[in-house]
Amino acid sequence: MENSIKSKWNEIINHVKDEYNVSNLLFRTWLLPLTVFSEHNNQVLIIIDEEKQGSAPDIISNKYKMPLTVAIEEITGRQVDIDFILSKDISKYDNTSDEVSSLLLRKYPYLNSGHSFHTFVVSSSNSMAHAASLAVAENPAAQVYNPLFLYGNSGLGKTHLMHSIARYIIEADNKLKVMYVTSEVFTNEVIEAIRFNRTKGDSSATAALKEKYRNVDILLIDDIQFIIGKESTQEEFFHTFNTLYESGKQIVISSDKPPKDMELLDERFRSRFEQGIIVDIQPPDYETSMAILQKICDTKNIKIDNSILDYIATNIKSNVRSLEGALNVIVLYTGLKHNTVDLEMAKELLRNQISPDHKAKITIDYILDIVADHFHIEKSLILSTRKTNDIVLPRQLCMFLCKELTNFSFKEIGSALGGRDHSTVIHGVNKIMEKIEVDEILKNSIDVIKKKLNA
C-alpha cells in the first residue's frame, strides 16, 4: 500500500495524458520526467528533473497538480496531497525525522512566516483573541470555541494568530491534518476544479476538492469576507463548514468585521458563525506598539535608538503592519548607508508614513475611553460615585487631562464626568498637579496616556 503510487506511476501519468488530452510534446516535457520520491501520511513528494524540465515547480504544480491528484485517486483509491521538489534538493531529505519536518514545511509553507504564539505581543487590545486562539491550539478536539471567529482591521494580527494555532497543533501532533487557507486561494481552487470538470466532463476535480477540505481535523480560513458574493465558493464553503462541524472538527475563521456587520452575508453563514465565539482585535496602544517594535529589533538583532521607536509608536496607531513598515524604512536606510539614524533623520525618512501634525480630536469622551482602557476599568466606573482609590485616581486624571487638553470649563468637565460640581473638578486637577511633582510613576503614566491620545 505504501508504495502503490510509486509502483503505478507510469499508469498514473498516462491516465492524465489520456483523460486531459495532453499532447505528446507536453507529456514528454512535463509529465514523463516526473518521479515519486516519497509517500508519507498521504503526502506525496514528486521530483522535478530540472535538467529536463527546468526549475519550474510552479508551472508544473499549477498545470498538473489537480489532474495528478485525481488520477492517483482513480487508479490507487488513495486521496493524497501532492507537492514537488527539484532533484537538486533531494539531499535535503534523508527519510528520517528530518524528512518529516521538511515535508511539513512544504505542506504548510506558511510556517516559514515565523508566526507563533511566542512572537505574538499580547496586550489589552488582543488578549482575548490570543487566549481563545491558544485554547483552541492546546486542545482542538475539545471544541470549546467552535467556530472561533477572529475579526479586526487589516494588519492587527489575525493571520499571525491563525498561523500560531496551526504551528502549535502541527508541532504537538503532526498526525493531525491541519488546513490553513486564505479565502482567495479557496476561491481559486473552486474555480479551477469547475474548469477541470468542464474539460473532463465529470465532477472528479470537485470531488477531490471536497475531499481535500472535508477530510481535515482543523480548518483555518483567512479573510472570509472575500467569498461573499461568489456563489459557487460560498456554496462549497457552506457544505464544507457543515461537514466539518458535524464531524466534530475545529474551524477557525477570520474577517475584517463581525458577522452581524457583514451586510451581504447569507443568513445561513451568519447563524453558523455566531454559534461559536466571536473575538475582536483592536489597534495596538502605545505600550503594545513599543513592545512590538522592540521585539522585532531583538528578533532581528537590530539596534535602533529608542527615541525613534517612541516616535513611530506615538504616531502610528492604525495597525502592526504599518509599524513594521516604518521600522523597515529605518532599517533599510541604515543598511544602505552603513550609518546610524538619529531622530531628526528618522522624521525625514518617515515623512510619507507619518504626519505628526495630524492629531486626533481630543474630546472628554475620548479621554474617558483612553484612561479607562489604560487602567483596565469600565468607563462607567469613572462616571460613578465610587470613591475607592483604584477609581478616584483615574477619575482625577480625566479631570486633569480634560482641563489641560481641551477648552472646556471646570463646570462643563464636571457635568460630563458624572454630573460633578466644578469645585470637585478643581480639587481633582490640583491633586494631580501636586502628585506629579513627587510621583515619577504617575508622571510617566500621564506621559503614556498622552501618547495614546496623540496629544
C-alpha positions, 0 to 999 in steps of 0.5 A: 500500500505504501508504495502503490503510487510509486509502483503505478506511476507510469499508469498514473501519468498516462491516465492524465495524458489520456483523460486531459488530452495532453499532447505528446510534446507536453507529456514528454516535457512535463509529465514523463520526467516526473518521479515519486520520491516519497509517500508519507501520511498521504503526502506525496513528494514528486521530483522535478528533473530540472535538467529536463524540465527546468526549475519550474515547480510552479508551472508544473504544480499549477498545470498538473497538480489537480489532474495528478491528484485525481488520477492517483485517486482513480487508479490507487483509491488513495486521496493524497496531497501532492507537492514537488521538489527539484532533484537538486534538493533531494539531499535535503531529505534523508527519510528520517525525522528530518524528512518529516519536518521538511515535508511539513514545511512544504505542506504548510509553507506558511510556517516559514512566516515565523508566526507563533504564539511566542512572537505574538505581543499580547496586550489589552487590545488582543488578549482575548483573541490570543487566549481563545486562539491558544485554547483552541491550539492546546486542545482542538478536539475539545471544541470549546470555541467552535467556530472561533471567529477572529475579526479586526482591521487589516494588519492587527494580527489575525493571520499571525494568530491563525498561523500560531494555532496551526504551528502549535497543533502541527508541532504537538501532533503532526498526525493531525491534518491541519488546513490553513487557507486564505479565502482567495486561494479557496476561491481559486481552487473552486474555480479551477476544479469547475474548469477541470470538470468542464474539460473532463466532463465529470465532477472528479476535480470537485470531488477531490476538492471536497475531499481535500477540505472535508477530510481535515481535523482543523480548518483555518480560513483567512479573510472570509469576507472575500467569498461573499458574493461568489456563489459557487465558493460560498456554496462549497464553503457552506457544505464544507463548514457543515461537514466539518462541524458535524464531524466534530472538527475545529474551524477557525475563521477570520474577517475584517468585521463581525458577522452581524456587520457583514451586510451581504452575508447569507443568513445561513453563514451568519447563524453558523458563525455566531454559534461559536465565539466571536473575538475582536482585535483592536489597534495596538496602544502605545505600550503594545506598539513599543513592545512590538517594535522592540521585539522585532529589533531583538528578533532581528538583532537590530539596534535602533535608538529608542527615541525613534521607536517612541516616535513611530509608536506615538504616531502610528496607531492604525495597525502592526503592519504599518509599524513594521513598515516604518521600522523597515524604512529605518532599517533599510536606510541604515543598511544602505548607508552603513550609518546610524539614524538619529531622530531628526533623520528618522522624521525625514525618512518617515515623512510619507508614513507619518504626519505628526501634525495630524492629531486626533480630536481630543474630546472628554469622551475620548479621554474617558475611553483612553484612561479607562482602557489604560487602567483596565476599568469600565468607563462607567466606573469613572462616571460613578460615585465610587470613591475607592482609590483604584477609581478616584485616581483615574477619575482625577486624571480625566479631570486633569487631562480634560482641563489641560487638553481641551477648552472646556470649563471646570463646570462643563468637565464636571457635568460630563464626568458624572454630573460633578460640581466644578469645585470637585473638578478643581480639587481633582486637577490640583491633586494631580498637579501636586502628585506629579511633582513627587510621583515619577510613576504617575508622571510617566503614566500621564506621559503614556496616556498622552501618547495614546491620545496623540496629544 
